[in-house]
Amino acid sequence: MEASANDDRPRRVDVGFSGGQILTLRMRDDVYKGLREALDSVGAQRWHEVESEDSQVSVDLAQVVYVRLDTETHRVGF
């Protein structure tokens, strides 16, 4: 994620699973980085706790196919 003045603001992250389900969460940068590190780790535990904006979620890392970070800048107006 690119550093900005709004790093503490939660951003939308989609987690795609092998069965086709998609879990959409809003999380802070440090939580997103922790999820990515857990996925990249060879010796990672199967389950990873993710603290989103409104809930605590346990993610089965063995079932994750992709993680998508929303990088679009949201603007008001046309």
C-alpha positions in Angstrom: 0.0 0.0 0.0 1.2 3.5 -0.7 1.8 5.7 2.3 -0.5 8.7 2.6 -1.9 11.0 5.2 -4.9 8.6 5.6 -3.0 5.4 6.5 -5.2 4.9 9.6 -8.4 5.0 7.5 -9.7 1.5 6.8 -9.6 0.4 3.1 -11.7 -2.1 1.3 -10.0 -5.6 0.9 -11.6 -8.5 -0.9 -10.4 -12.0 0.1 -11.2 -14.7 -2.5 -11.5 -18.3 -1.5 -11.1 -21.5 -3.5 -14.9 -22.2 -3.4 -15.6 -18.9 -5.2 -16.7 -17.0 -2.1 -15.5 -13.5 -1.6 -15.2 -11.9 1.8 -15.1 -8.1 1.7 -13.6 -6.3 4.7 -12.5 -2.8 5.6 -9.2 -2.9 7.4 -6.3 -0.7 8.3 -2.9 -0.8 6.5 -1.1 -2.7 9.3 -3.8 -5.4 9.4 -3.6 -5.8 5.6 0.2 -6.1 5.8 -0.2 -8.7 8.5 -2.6 -10.8 6.3 -0.2 -10.6 3.4 2.8 -11.6 5.5 0.8 -14.6 6.9 0.0 -15.6 3.3 3.6 -15.2 2.2 5.0 -17.2 5.1 6.0 -20.7 4.4 5.5 -21.8 8.0 2.3 -19.9 8.7 -0.4 -21.3 10.8 -3.5 -22.3 8.9 -5.8 -19.8 10.6 -5.1 -16.0 10.8 -7.1 -13.5 12.8 -8.0 -10.3 11.0 -9.4 -7.3 12.7 -11.7 -5.4 10.3 -13.5 -2.2 10.8 -16.6 -3.8 12.4 -15.6 -7.4 13.3 -12.9 -10.0 14.1 -12.6 -12.6 11.4 -10.7 -15.9 11.3 -9.4 -16.6 7.8 -8.4 -20.1 6.7 -5.1 -19.3 4.8 -5.1 -22.6 3.1 -8.3 -21.7 1.2 -7.3 -18.1 0.1 -6.9 -17.8 -3.6 -6.4 -14.0 -3.8 -6.4 -10.7 -1.9 -7.5 -7.6 -3.6 -6.8 -4.1 -2.2 -9.0 -1.2 -3.3 -6.6 1.5 -4.3 -9.1 3.8 -6.0 -9.4 7.3 -4.6 -13.0 8.0 -3.8 -14.2 11.5 -4.9 -17.4 13.4 -4.5 -18.8 14.9 -7.6 -18.3 14.3 -11.3 
